[in-house]
């Protein structure tokens, strides 16, 4: 659950100081790894940097005020960045400027306390000596375990994870979905959920403010020119508008997916390579058209809908199954006879090419029906091994348990 926190002026400055300290530690850990490898060929790991923290705090006495567990979590963030790079999941880690460093994490219950029963309350940060008012409401409350403090668009937030057993109500039906740009979600029942109007209206406001921003003096770091006061004011306005669109989209997606899960215990979706679909176009005449298509895909939230349906279905005891889009080809396959009928993007109606079928249906509705049929055709026993737990959030505690389990398996094989 993410809460908005409201620090006063002194607390606001204290939080920014702690954010700067963690940013400096992150960059110092990055520099240490790079230097050790380039000069001495030594690969520094997380445990080595963690064991150096006591000596580090003797030299840099400012860090004595911060909790040891929060500093360890910052070092763990560096380790995660390098692991993602070596696994091919991200680019080579870079140094972070303070304005791009969001915040820090309390990985356990030490150093902080949530004085709340799930609705509003106060957040106590013992290492900083702060007690800050917070607002928000959790759907399910339990024992607080971790807390992440971050700064975004001029506001402070606290993301708190709790140990609980979330439960949702669901029906006994099954349904298939198909995602699109014009109609955000198309259901196998024929119902279509259009893209909300607030996205288009929000982009219009951003466009107007962006036009005003281009008339102001921007910063130029190479020429050591600072941005003008009016430029900073317009840039802040753009950030606020974009943040509002993001929050509205997130709220709309949560409500839409919750409604789908509440009436169906089996949901059939499709695997989408959103990163490949939104890749920038090469230089050419259709570069602007591709940029507009990418914006429409990201506005609907193609990469988020599947994750929301997956964990919400797991909480309700249902199943969310994604069909293999490349092999199944839902947009070309007939939901009645299962034959393939090639189509272009301009063909919005499915007309089966099989002379014995001749099934006619809306293209998106037919694709959603194909996803539903494919999901119902799978055996239930095969789903249990594929569906993730609703409480598997990749925390440091869970990652440690997975690492210990992997080491036990390796030792048992060696014996």
CORJOQUI-V427700 format. One record per pair of residues at least 24 apart in sequence whose C-alpha atoms are under 10 Angstrom apart, sorted by the first residue. I is the first residue (numbers start at 1). J is the second residue. D is the distance in Angstrom with one decimal. If there is no record, write none. Layout:
i: {I:I}
j: {J:J}
d: {D:D}
This chain:
i: {1:1:1:1:1:1:1:1:1:1:1:1:1:2:2:2:2:2:2:2:2:2:2:2:2:2:3:3:3:3:3:3:3:3:3:3:3:3:3:3:3:3:3:4:4:4:4:4:4:4:4:4:4:4:5:5:5:5:5:5:5:5:5:5:5:5:5:5:6:6:6:6:6:6:6:6:6:7:7:7:7:7:7:7:8:8:10:11:11:11:11:11:12:12:12:14:14:14:15:15:15:15:15:15:15:16:16:16:16:16:18:18:18:18:18:18:19:19:19:19:19:19:19:19:19:20:20:20:20:20:20:20:21:21:21:21:21:21:21:22:22:22:22:22:22:22:22:22:22:22:22:22:23:23:23:23:23:23:23:23:23:23:23:24:24:24:24:24:25:25:25:25:25:26:26:26:26:26:26:26:26:26:27:27:27:27:27:27:28:28:29:29:29:29:29:29:30:30:30:30:30:30:30:30:30:31:31:33:33:33:44:45:45:45:45:45:46:46:46:46:46:46:46:47:47:47:47:49:49:49:50:50:50:64:65:65:65:65:66:66:66:66:67:67:67:67:67:67:67:67:68:68:68:68:69:69:69:69:69:69:69:70:70:70:70:70:70:70:70:70:70:71:71:71:71:72:72:72:73:73:73:73:73:73:74:74:74:74:74:76:77:77:99:99:100:100:101:101:101:102:102:102:102:102:102:103:103:103:103:103:103:103:103:104:104:104:104:104:105:105:105:105:105:105:105:105:106:106:106:106:106:106:107:107:107:107:107:107:107:107:108:108:108:108:108:108:109:109:109:109:109:110:110:111:112:112:112:112:113:113:113:113:114:114:114:114:114:116:116:117:117:117:118:118:118:123:123:134:138:139:139:140:140:140:140:141:141:142:145:145:146:146:152:152:152:153:153:153:153:153:153:153:153:154:154:154:161:161:161:162:163:164:165:165:165:166:166:166:166:166:166:167:167:167:167:167:167:167:168:168:168:168:168:168:168:168:168:168:169:169:169:169:169:169:169:169:169:169:169:169:170:170:170:170:170:170:170:170:170:170:170:170:170:170:170:171:171:171:171:171:171:171:171:171:172:172:172:172:172:172:173:173:173:173:173:173:173:174:174:174:174:174:174:174:174:174:174:174:174:174:174:174:175:175:175:175:175:175:175:175:175:175:175:175:175:175:175:175:175:176:176:176:176:176:176:176:176:176:176:176:176:176:176:176:176:176:176:176:176:176:176:177:177:177:177:177:177:177:177:177:177:177:177:177:177:177:178:178:178:178:178:178:178:178:178:178:178:178:178:178:178:179:179:179:179:179:179:179:179:179:179:179:180:180:180:180:180:180:181:181:181:181:181:181:181:181:181:181:182:182:182:183:183:184:184:184:184:184:184:185:185:185:185:185:185:185:185:186:186:186:186:186:186:186:187:187:187:187:187:187:187:187:187:187:188:188:188:188:188:188:188:188:188:188:188:189:189:189:189:190:190:190:190:190:190:190:191:192:192:193:194:195:195:195:195:195:196:196:196:196:196:198:198:198:198:199:199:199:199:199:199:199:199:199:200:200:200:201:202:202:202:202:202:202:203:203:203:205:205:205:206:206:206:206:206:206:206:207:208:209:209:209:209:209:210:210:210:210:213:213:245:246:249:249:249:250:250:250:250:252:253:253:253:253:253:253:254:254:254:254:254:256:256:256:257:257:257:257:257:257:257:257:258:258:258:258:260:260:260:261:261:261:261:261:261:261:261:261:261:261:262:262:262:262:264:264:264:264:264:265:265:265:265:265:265:265:266:266:266:266:266:266:266:266:266:267:267:267:267:267:267:267:267:267:267:267:267:268:268:268:268:268:268:268:268:268:268:268:268:268:268:268:268:269:269:269:269:269:269:269:269:269:269:269:269:269:269:269:269:269:269:270:270:270:270:270:270:270:270:270:270:270:270:270:270:270:270:271:271:271:271:271:271:271:271:272:272:272:272:272:272:272:272:273:273:273:274:274:274:274:274:275:277:310:310:310:310:311:311:311:311:311:311:312:313:313:313:314:314:314:314:314:315:315:315:316:317:318:319:319:319:319:319:319:320:320:320:320:321:321:321:321:321:321:321:321:321:322:322:322:322:323:323:323:323:323:323:324:324:325:328:328:328:329:329:329:330:330:330:330:330:330:330:330:330:331:331:331:331:331:331:331:331:332:332:332:332:333:333:333:333:333:334:334:334:334:334:334:334:334:334:335:335:335:335:335:335:335:335:335:335:335:335:336:336:336:336:336:338}
j: {118:136:137:138:139:140:141:147:158:159:160:161:162:134:135:136:137:138:147:148:149:157:158:159:160:161:118:119:120:121:123:133:134:135:136:137:138:149:156:157:158:159:160:120:133:134:135:136:149:155:156:157:158:159:120:121:122:123:132:133:134:135:136:149:155:156:157:158:122:123:132:133:134:135:155:156:157:130:131:132:133:134:155:156:132:133:130:128:129:130:131:132:132:155:156:128:129:130:103:128:130:149:150:151:156:98:103:150:151:156:63:65:66:103:104:128:98:99:101:102:103:104:149:150:151:97:98:99:101:102:103:104:62:63:66:71:98:103:104:63:66:70:71:73:74:75:98:101:102:103:104:105:74:95:96:97:98:99:100:101:102:103:104:95:96:97:98:101:63:71:74:75:78:71:74:75:76:77:78:95:96:101:75:78:94:95:96:97:75:95:74:75:76:78:79:95:75:78:79:81:82:93:94:95:96:94:95:78:79:82:79:75:76:78:79:82:72:75:76:77:78:79:80:72:75:76:79:75:76:79:74:75:76:127:126:127:128:129:111:126:127:128:106:110:111:112:125:126:127:128:106:110:111:127:105:106:107:108:109:110:111:104:105:106:107:108:110:111:127:147:148:104:105:106:107:105:106:107:104:105:106:107:108:396:103:104:105:106:107:396:104:105:151:152:151:152:150:151:152:148:149:150:151:152:156:148:149:150:151:152:156:157:158:147:148:149:150:151:146:147:148:149:150:158:159:160:145:146:147:148:149:160:145:146:147:148:161:395:396:397:144:145:146:147:396:397:143:144:145:146:147:145:146:147:144:145:146:147:144:145:146:147:143:144:145:147:160:141:144:141:142:143:142:144:162:147:158:158:162:166:167:164:165:166:167:165:166:166:395:397:395:396:239:240:243:236:237:238:239:240:241:242:243:236:239:240:391:393:395:391:391:391:315:390:391:312:314:315:316:390:391:312:313:314:315:316:317:390:258:261:262:312:313:314:315:316:317:318:258:261:262:263:264:265:312:313:315:316:317:318:258:259:260:261:262:263:264:265:266:312:313:315:316:317:318:260:261:262:263:264:265:266:316:318:262:263:264:265:266:318:261:262:263:264:265:266:267:260:261:263:264:265:266:267:268:318:319:320:372:373:375:376:260:261:263:264:265:266:267:268:269:320:368:369:371:372:373:375:376:260:264:266:267:268:269:270:320:321:322:365:366:367:368:369:370:371:372:373:374:375:376:260:267:268:269:270:322:364:365:366:367:368:369:370:371:372:268:269:270:330:331:363:364:365:366:367:368:369:370:371:372:269:270:272:297:300:301:302:305:364:367:368:296:297:300:301:302:364:293:294:295:296:297:298:299:300:301:302:296:297:300:300:364:296:297:299:300:301:302:256:257:300:302:305:364:365:368:363:364:365:366:367:368:369:260:268:269:364:365:366:367:368:369:372:268:364:365:366:367:368:369:370:371:372:373:365:366:368:369:361:362:364:365:366:368:369:365:364:365:256:300:249:252:296:299:300:248:249:252:299:300:244:245:248:249:242:244:245:246:248:249:296:299:300:245:296:299:245:241:242:244:245:246:248:241:242:245:238:241:242:237:238:239:240:241:242:245:238:238:234:235:237:238:241:234:235:237:238:237:238:299:299:299:300:301:300:301:304:305:300:300:301:304:305:308:309:304:305:308:309:312:305:308:309:305:306:307:308:309:310:312:313:308:309:312:313:309:312:313:308:309:310:312:313:314:315:316:318:319:320:312:313:316:318:313:316:318:319:320:313:314:316:317:318:319:320:313:317:318:319:320:321:372:375:376:309:310:313:318:319:320:321:322:371:372:375:376:306:309:319:320:321:322:323:368:369:370:371:372:373:374:375:376:305:306:309:310:320:321:322:323:324:325:367:368:369:370:371:372:374:375:306:321:322:323:324:325:326:328:329:330:367:368:370:371:372:375:303:306:321:322:323:324:325:326:302:303:306:322:323:324:325:326:302:303:325:298:301:302:303:304:303:302:387:388:389:390:387:388:389:390:391:392:390:387:389:390:387:388:389:390:391:389:390:391:390:390:387:375:380:383:384:386:387:375:383:386:387:371:372:374:375:376:378:383:386:387:371:372:374:375:370:371:372:373:374:375:371:374:371:370:371:374:367:370:371:363:364:366:367:368:369:370:371:374:363:364:365:366:367:368:370:371:363:366:367:370:363:366:367:369:370:358:359:360:361:363:366:367:369:370:359:361:365:366:367:368:369:370:371:372:373:374:360:366:369:370:373:370}
d: {9.0:8.1:7.7:5.8:8.2:9.0:9.1:9.7:8.3:5.6:5.4:6.3:8.2:9.8:9.1:7.2:8.5:8.3:9.5:9.1:9.6:6.7:5.6:4.2:6.2:8.7:9.9:9.3:7.9:9.7:9.7:9.8:6.1:5.6:4.9:7.6:8.8:9.7:8.8:5.6:5.1:6.2:7.7:9.1:8.6:5.5:5.3:6.6:10.0:7.7:6.3:4.5:6.4:8.8:9.5:9.6:8.3:8.0:6.5:5.7:4.1:6.4:9.0:9.3:8.0:5.7:5.4:6.7:9.5:9.9:6.3:5.5:6.1:8.2:8.2:7.1:8.5:8.9:8.5:5.6:6.9:8.7:9.5:8.0:8.2:9.4:9.7:9.2:9.4:6.9:8.6:7.9:9.8:9.7:8.6:7.6:9.5:8.7:9.0:8.3:9.1:8.9:9.4:9.1:8.8:9.5:8.9:9.9:8.7:9.8:9.2:9.5:7.8:8.3:8.4:8.2:7.8:9.7:7.6:7.5:5.4:6.8:8.9:8.3:8.7:9.3:6.2:9.1:8.2:9.7:8.6:9.9:8.4:7.5:8.9:9.5:9.4:9.9:9.8:9.0:9.2:8.6:7.1:9.7:6.7:9.3:9.3:8.7:9.8:7.5:6.8:9.8:8.4:9.1:7.1:7.5:6.2:9.5:9.2:6.3:8.7:8.0:8.7:9.5:8.7:8.9:8.2:9.8:9.2:7.8:7.4:7.8:9.8:9.1:6.3:6.5:9.4:8.0:6.6:7.9:7.9:9.4:9.8:8.8:8.5:5.5:6.7:8.8:9.6:8.9:9.1:6.8:10.0:7.2:9.3:9.7:9.1:6.9:9.3:9.9:9.5:8.0:7.8:6.9:9.6:9.6:8.3:9.6:9.9:9.8:9.5:9.7:9.7:9.7:7.2:9.6:8.9:6.8:6.5:9.5:8.2:5.9:9.3:9.5:9.2:9.2:9.7:7.3:9.4:9.8:10.0:7.1:8.7:9.5:10.0:6.3:7.1:9.7:9.0:9.3:5.6:6.9:8.5:8.3:6.4:9.6:9.8:8.6:5.7:8.5:9.5:9.4:9.0:9.4:8.5:6.6:6.7:7.7:9.7:7.6:8.2:6.8:5.7:5.1:6.8:9.0:9.2:8.5:9.6:10.0:9.6:8.4:8.5:8.8:9.9:9.2:9.3:8.7:7.7:6.2:7.2:6.5:9.8:8.5:9.3:6.7:7.3:9.5:9.8:8.6:9.4:9.5:9.4:9.7:9.6:9.5:8.6:8.4:9.7:9.7:8.1:5.0:5.3:7.0:9.7:7.3:5.4:4.1:6.3:9.3:9.4:9.5:9.7:8.7:5.8:5.6:6.6:9.7:7.5:5.8:4.2:6.3:8.6:9.5:9.2:9.9:8.7:5.6:5.1:6.1:8.3:9.5:7.5:5.0:6.8:8.1:10.0:8.1:7.0:8.3:8.7:5.5:5.1:7.7:9.1:8.7:9.6:7.3:5.6:6.4:8.3:9.2:9.1:9.9:9.9:9.9:9.0:8.0:8.0:9.5:9.6:8.9:9.5:7.2:9.8:9.0:8.5:9.5:9.9:7.0:8.4:9.8:8.1:9.9:9.9:9.9:8.5:8.2:9.7:8.5:9.9:7.2:8.0:6.2:8.5:9.1:8.8:9.6:10.0:9.9:8.6:9.6:9.2:9.6:8.7:7.5:9.4:9.6:6.0:6.3:9.7:9.3:7.2:8.3:8.9:8.5:10.0:9.4:9.6:9.8:8.6:8.6:8.3:9.1:8.2:9.3:9.6:6.0:8.4:8.2:8.6:8.9:9.9:9.0:5.3:5.8:8.4:9.9:9.1:8.6:7.6:7.4:8.2:8.9:5.8:4.4:8.0:9.7:9.7:8.1:5.7:8.2:9.6:9.4:9.8:9.5:8.7:5.7:8.7:9.7:9.4:9.3:8.9:6.0:4.2:5.2:5.9:5.9:9.6:9.8:8.3:9.5:5.9:8.0:7.6:9.6:7.8:6.0:4.2:4.8:5.7:9.1:9.2:9.0:9.4:6.9:5.6:5.4:7.9:9.0:9.7:9.7:6.4:4.4:5.9:6.7:8.8:9.8:9.6:8.3:5.1:6.1:4.6:5.8:7.9:9.8:9.5:10.0:7.2:9.4:8.9:7.9:8.5:9.5:9.1:6.5:8.5:6.5:5.1:6.3:9.0:9.9:8.0:7.8:8.4:5.6:8.8:9.0:9.3:9.9:9.7:8.4:5.6:4.4:6.1:9.1:9.7:9.4:9.7:8.9:9.6:8.3:4.7:5.7:7.5:5.3:4.2:7.9:9.2:8.1:9.7:9.5:7.5:6.2:5.4:8.0:9.9:8.7:8.1:9.8:7.8:4.6:7.6:9.2:7.0:7.5:8.9:6.7:7.4:9.0:9.2:9.8:6.2:7.4:9.0:6.3:4.9:8.7:9.5:8.0:9.9:8.6:8.6:9.6:9.2:8.4:9.2:7.1:9.0:8.1:9.5:8.7:8.9:7.6:7.9:10.0:8.4:8.0:8.0:9.6:9.4:5.7:6.0:9.1:8.4:6.8:9.8:9.3:8.3:9.6:9.2:9.1:8.9:9.5:9.0:9.2:5.9:8.7:8.9:9.1:9.9:8.7:9.8:9.5:9.0:9.8:9.4:9.9:6.3:6.2:9.5:8.9:6.8:9.8:9.3:9.8:10.0:8.3:6.3:9.3:9.1:5.9:7.8:9.4:9.4:8.5:5.4:7.1:7.8:4.7:4.7:8.3:8.4:7.2:9.7:7.4:9.7:8.5:7.9:9.5:8.4:8.8:5.7:8.8:8.8:9.1:8.2:9.1:8.5:8.7:9.5:9.8:9.8:9.3:8.4:6.7:9.5:8.4:8.2:9.6:8.8:9.9:7.5:7.8:8.5:9.9:9.8:6.4:8.9:8.3:7.6:9.7:7.2:9.0:9.5:9.9:9.2:9.3:7.0:7.7:8.3:6.2:9.9:9.9:8.6:8.2:8.3:8.7:7.6:9.5:8.6:6.0:9.0:9.6:6.5:7.3:9.9:9.0:9.6:6.7:8.4:7.5:6.6:9.3:7.7:8.1:9.3:7.1:9.6:8.9:9.3:8.9:7.7:7.9:8.1:9.9:8.7:9.0:9.9:9.9:8.5:7.9:8.2:7.0:8.2:9.9:9.8:8.6:7.3:9.1:9.7:9.2:9.9:9.7:7.2:9.2:10.0:6.7:6.0:9.7:8.1:9.5:8.5:7.8:7.2:9.0:8.3:9.8:9.5:9.8:7.1:9.5:6.9:6.2:9.8:9.8:7.8:8.2:9.4:9.3:9.2:8.8:8.2:9.9:8.8:9.7:7.8:9.0:9.8:7.0:9.5:7.7:7.4:4.3:6.1:8.1:8.1:9.6:5.9:5.0:6.0:7.8:8.4:7.6:7.7:8.1:9.1:8.3:8.2:6.3:4.8:6.3:8.5:8.6:6.9:7.3:8.9:9.9:9.9:8.5:6.0:5.0:5.9:7.1:7.8:8.7:8.7:5.1:4.8:8.0:7.4:5.2:8.1:9.5:7.4:9.2:9.9:7.2:6.0:4.5:6.1:9.3:9.4:9.7:7.6:9.9:9.5:5.9:7.5:9.4:8.2:8.4:7.7:4.4:4.6:6.5:5.9:9.6:9.5:9.6:8.4:9.5:8.9:9.9:6.8:9.8:9.9:9.7:8.5:9.2:5.5:6.0:5.8:5.7:8.5:7.7:7.7:9.2:9.0:9.5:8.8:7.3:9.2:9.2:8.3:9.6:8.6:9.4:6.8:6.1:9.9:8.6:10.0:7.6:7.8:9.2:8.1:8.8:7.5:7.2:4.9:8.2:9.2:7.3:9.5:10.0:8.4:7.5:7.5:6.5:5.6:9.3:8.2:5.8:8.7:9.5:9.8:9.8:9.2:8.9:7.5:8.7:9.9:7.4:8.3:8.8:9.9:7.7:8.7:8.9:8.8:6.0:9.2:9.1:8.0:9.0:8.3:7.7:9.6:9.0:7.6:9.1:6.2:9.0:9.9:6.8:7.2:9.3:9.5:9.2:8.8:8.9:8.8:8.5:9.0:9.6:9.4:9.0:7.7:4.7:7.6:8.5:5.8:6.7:9.6:6.6:7.1:9.2:7.2:4.9:8.6:8.4:9.8:8.4:8.8:7.7:9.6:9.9:8.1:7.5:10.0:7.2:9.5:7.5:9.2:9.2:9.6:6.9:8.1:8.9:7.2:8.4:9.3:9.5:6.0:7.5:8.9:6.1:5.1:8.9:9.4:7.7:9.7:9.8:9.1:9.2:8.7:9.8:8.4}
